[in-house]
Amino acid sequence: MLQNVSEMAISHFRVVLFGLFCASLVTILFYISNTSQIENVQGATSHPLVFQEYISNKSDKILLTLPVYIERKKTIEKVCNTRGLKGDPSNLYWENKKLLDHIIVDVQHELLYCYVPKVACTNWKRIFMILTGKANSTNVMDIPANDAHGQGILMRLSNYTSDEIEFYVNKFTKFLFVRHPFERLLSAYRNKLEQHYLSSQYFQMRYGRQIIKRYRSNPSNESLMKGDDVTFQEFATYITSPDNSFNEHWKPIVDLCQVCLIDYDIVGKYDTLYEDAKFILKQIGKSDVMFPHAIKPSGTGPQLKKYYNTLSQKIIKDLYEIYKLDFELFGYSAEDYIKSNNSSS
């Protein structure tokens, strides 16, 4: 009998030992798998920062977020709370869906993108055409800009039912790209009113003629007819007028994207455009889609002082007040441009 008890004890010990071995093996394999996954994502970005890991349930991906994005989110949350602008977004879903018209939806990749004109939105729309199967090429630059901006090509959040909107906003990864407000405003002026692109003619006819008629003394008949020689000073005066019309190209980002109501996961910046874009595409498992990599974003930045020096201090300060929330939310400053202004008030 003692022998049977001894054999049972030994057998039990072996079972326990085998169980411990299996548990240890699973733990080691899990650690190796996660370490490999983190290293793979780290290799997708040039930000020299440590990753913070967030794990969500269901089939949701492991979201690895760089501290730089966490800090950007914190800044937005702080400003929205301080300004008393943080509210319940459900009103957008049920009553004001039109305000969500700038948010593009990719259901397959569980992605929401709020496009901001003059912040690389053409290339992002091209990428969404590839992601949603609306393009015949996987090369972003093969897609004509007119196709990317075509009506009905990409689904907007406002196209969905209120229940779907609420679900997507709560579950999908949400991102947008921002830019220094004064740089974005100048880019809009140069692209839509100063230069003579075919695509500029609508803006020159729609806004240019109106601006010249309202703010220019003794305009020529040609200027009144074409509206293609608006000065930056005239444009800035128009923007600061209470009765101006805010086209999407110069409308504040806080209003375009409802930044204080929708909690964006990633806020990319124009000055780190390629790195941020590469990181986002890696997150959704589409690192094979290459965001166009220019040597540097467009050269509007170096032109800022040249153009803003034509404005009075009053107009610059008025412009700052219009875009003040964008400055604060996204961590930009107008101090250098105000100080560099040499014109009289």
Secondary structure, DSSP 8 states (H G I E B T S, - for coil): -HHHHHHHHHHHHHHHHHHHHHHHHHHHHHHHHHHHHHHHHHTT----S--EEE--STT---EEE-HHHHHHHHHHHHHHHHTT----THHHHHT-GGGGTTEEEETTTTEEEE--TTSSHHHHHHHHHHHTT--S-S-GGGS-HHHHT-TTSS-BGGGS-HHHHHHHHHHSEEEEEE--HHHHHHHHHIIIIIS--GGGHHHIIIIIHHHHHHH-SS--HHHHHH-----HHHHHHHHTSTT----TTTS-HHHHHTTTTS--SEEEEGGGHHHHHHHHHHHTT-TTS-----SSS-THHHHHHHHHTTS-HHHHHHHHHHTHHHHHHTT---HHHHHT--S--
